[in-house]
């Protein structure tokens, strides 16, 4: 009798597994749920795509086309793990993402190439929403707990950063932000400019705080090619050191 019961249970589990594995993803994305919606869906829960992914809660902000492949064995550890690719008309983001029951989300091997455009800067303060350029990121690890970024390791670069349009646009050059392997505590990244195509020489640190927020500290100097008004404005930061650099600091919350 016990053997018969176990065979029935096993048969039911196999049946449920087959149904879930072949479940059309359209059954899940039927309408707007969880603040997101799809223009079209295809595939299954394990291997599918969402064309025209949109964040409904953020003024119908379009994100792009999302594809994923779930690794089912991680479900036995209470984790949802998937390789995902987000494709936009002008860039891509891809990596491995894992979510657990503790509301923590982690990502590995994240690669991103995106334009710094209006959609990317819409959450920044108004005086920064005119920034334009290109963003390249290679992150080996990222972990988010709730709405706090707890861990980040890798490099983020912004190239050919400008503010404004046409001949009046201010060109700020290119910069990198490098997060080394974490030794505990708040994530801290190293900021530096990437050469002489910008008006400023910059070195500093960015610390991500639990609020969530950030603290930036560093040294800045005007290059000979900097506009006179910009070089004059830097004088308000204080006295220069032996290399002509002046200290700066900035803090804020998201």
C-alpha positions in Angstrom: 0.0 0.0 0.0 2.8 2.5 1.0 4.6 1.7 -2.3 1.4 2.5 -4.3 0.9 5.8 -2.5 4.5 6.9 -3.2 4.0 5.9 -6.9 0.8 8.1 -7.0 2.6 11.0 -5.4 5.5 10.7 -7.7 3.2 10.6 -10.7 1.4 13.7 -9.5 4.7 15.5 -9.1 5.9 14.5 -12.5 2.6 15.7 -14.0 2.8 19.1 -12.2 6.4 19.5 -13.3 5.5 18.9 -16.9 2.6 21.4 -16.7 4.8 24.1 -15.2 7.6 23.4 -17.6 5.3 23.8 -20.6 3.2 26.6 -19.1 2.9 29.5 -21.6 4.5 32.6 -20.1 1.5 34.5 -21.4 -0.5 32.9 -18.5 1.7 34.7 -16.1 2.0 38.1 -17.9 -1.7 38.4 -18.6 -2.1 42.2 -18.1 -0.1 44.4 -15.8 1.1 42.7 -12.7 3.7 43.8 -10.1 4.1 47.1 -11.7 5.3 45.7 -15.1 3.7 44.8 -18.3 4.7 43.2 -21.7 3.6 44.1 -25.2 4.0 40.5 -26.2 5.2 37.3 -24.5 6.5 34.0 -25.7 7.9 30.7 -24.4 7.6 29.2 -20.9 8.4 30.1 -17.3 11.7 28.4 -17.8 12.8 29.8 -21.1 10.8 32.8 -22.5 10.8 36.4 -23.6 8.9 39.6 -22.9 8.8 42.1 -25.8 8.1 45.7 -24.8 8.8 45.4 -21.1 7.4 48.5 -19.4 7.4 49.7 -15.8 3.8 50.7 -15.2 4.5 52.3 -11.9 7.0 54.8 -13.4 5.0 56.7 -15.9 4.9 53.8 -18.3 8.7 53.8 -18.7 9.8 51.3 -21.4 12.8 49.1 -20.5 13.2 47.0 -23.7 12.9 43.4 -24.6 13.7 40.8 -21.9 14.7 37.1 -22.4 15.5 34.6 -19.7 16.5 31.0 -19.0 15.7 29.7 -15.5 18.1 27.2 -13.8 15.5 24.8 -12.1 18.0 23.0 -9.8 18.4 26.2 -7.8 14.8 25.9 -6.8 15.7 23.1 -4.4 17.8 25.7 -2.5 14.9 28.1 -2.3 16.4 30.3 -5.0 15.0 31.5 -8.3 18.1 31.8 -10.7 18.0 32.8 -14.3 20.3 34.1 -17.1 18.6 37.3 -18.4 19.2 39.6 -21.3 17.6 43.0 -21.6 17.9 44.5 -25.1 17.2 48.1 -25.9 17.3 49.8 -29.3 20.6 51.4 -28.3 22.2 48.9 -25.8 22.0 45.7 -23.8 22.2 44.5 -20.2 22.9 40.8 -19.5 23.8 38.7 -16.5 22.8 36.0 -14.1 20.2 37.0 -11.5 19.1 35.2 -8.4 16.3 36.0 -5.9 15.7 34.3 -2.5 13.0 34.1 0.0 14.8 36.7 2.2 14.0 39.4 -0.4 17.6 39.6 -1.4 18.5 39.8 -5.1 22.0 39.1 -6.4 23.5 39.3 -9.8 26.8 37.9 -11.3 28.7 38.6 -14.5 26.7 41.7 -15.4 27.7 43.4 -18.6 26.0 46.6 -19.8 26.4 49.0 -22.7 23.8 51.8 -22.6 23.4 55.4 -23.6 23.2 58.0 -20.9 19.9 59.5 -22.2 16.7 60.9 -20.8 15.3 57.6 -19.7 18.5 56.7 -17.8 18.8 60.1 -16.1 15.0 60.6 -15.3 15.5 59.6 -11.7 18.4 62.1 -11.1 18.0 65.6 -9.7 16.7 68.0 -12.4 20.0 69.8 -12.8 21.6 66.4 -13.9 18.9 65.2 -16.2 20.5 66.9 -19.2 23.6 64.7 -19.0 24.4 62.6 -22.1 27.1 60.0 -23.0 27.6 56.3 -23.0 27.8 53.8 -20.1 29.8 50.6 -20.0 29.7 48.3 -17.0 31.4 45.0 -16.1 30.3 43.8 -12.7 31.3 40.5 -11.3 28.9 40.7 -8.3 25.9 42.8 -7.2 23.6 42.2 -4.2 20.6 44.2 -3.2 18.7 43.7 0.1 15.4 45.4 0.1 16.2 48.8 -1.6 19.8 48.9 -0.3 22.8 48.1 -2.5 24.8 45.9 -0.1 27.6 44.7 -2.4 29.0 45.7 -5.8 32.2 44.6 -7.4 33.5 45.6 -10.8 33.9 48.7 -13.0 31.4 51.3 -14.4 32.6 53.7 -17.0 30.9 56.8 -18.5 32.4 58.1 -21.8 32.0 61.4 -23.5 29.8 62.9 -20.9 28.1 66.2 -21.9 25.6 68.5 -20.5 23.3 70.4 -22.9 23.1 70.3 -26.7 24.8 72.0 -29.7 27.8 74.3 -29.5 26.8 75.5 -26.0 27.0 72.0 -24.5 29.6 71.5 -21.7 31.9 68.5 -22.3 32.9 66.8 -19.1 35.0 63.9 -20.5 35.1 60.3 -19.4 35.2 58.8 -15.9 35.4 55.4 -14.2 34.1 54.1 -10.9 35.8 50.9 -9.7 34.5 48.8 -6.8 37.2 46.4 -5.5 36.4 43.1 -3.7 34.4 43.9 -0.5 35.9 43.5 2.9 32.6 44.2 4.7 30.9 47.5 5.5 29.4 49.9 3.0 30.5 49.5 -0.7 33.2 52.0 -1.6 34.3 52.8 -5.2 37.3 54.6 -6.6 36.5 57.6 -8.9 38.9 58.9 -11.5 38.8 60.6 -14.9 39.9 58.7 -18.0 42.2 61.2 -19.6 42.5 64.5 -21.2 39.3 64.8 -23.2 37.6 66.5 -20.2 38.2 69.8 -18.4 38.8 68.3 -15.0 41.3 66.0 -13.3 39.4 64.0 -10.7 40.3 61.4 -8.1 38.0 60.4 -5.2 35.8 57.8 -3.5 32.1 57.1 -3.6 30.6 55.3 -0.6 27.1 53.9 -0.8 25.2 54.3 2.4 22.2 52.4 3.8 19.6 55.2 3.6 20.0 54.5 0.6 22.4 57.3 -0.3 25.9 58.2 -1.2 28.9 60.1 0.1 31.5 61.4 -2.4 34.9 62.9 -1.4 37.9 63.7 -3.6 40.3 66.1 -5.2 39.7 68.0 -8.4 41.8 70.4 -10.6 41.1 72.3 -13.8 43.1 71.3 -16.8 44.6 74.0 -19.0 41.8 73.3 -21.5 39.1 74.0 -19.0 36.8 77.0 -19.6 37.9 80.1 -17.6 34.6 80.3 -15.8 34.9 76.6 -14.6 38.5 77.1 -13.4 37.3 80.2 -11.5 34.4 78.3 -9.9 36.8 75.7 -8.5 38.4 78.4 -6.4 35.4 78.3 -4.1 36.3 74.8 -3.1 39.2 76.0 -1.0 43.0 76.3 -1.1 44.8 74.0 -3.6 47.4 71.4 -2.6 50.9 71.2 -4.1 49.5 69.6 -7.3 46.9 72.3 -7.7 44.0 70.1 -6.6 41.2 71.2 -4.4 39.0 69.1 -2.1 35.3 68.5 -2.8 32.6 66.5 -1.1 29.0 65.7 -1.9 26.3 63.6 -0.2 22.7 62.7 -0.9 20.0 60.1 -0.8 18.1 58.3 -3.6 
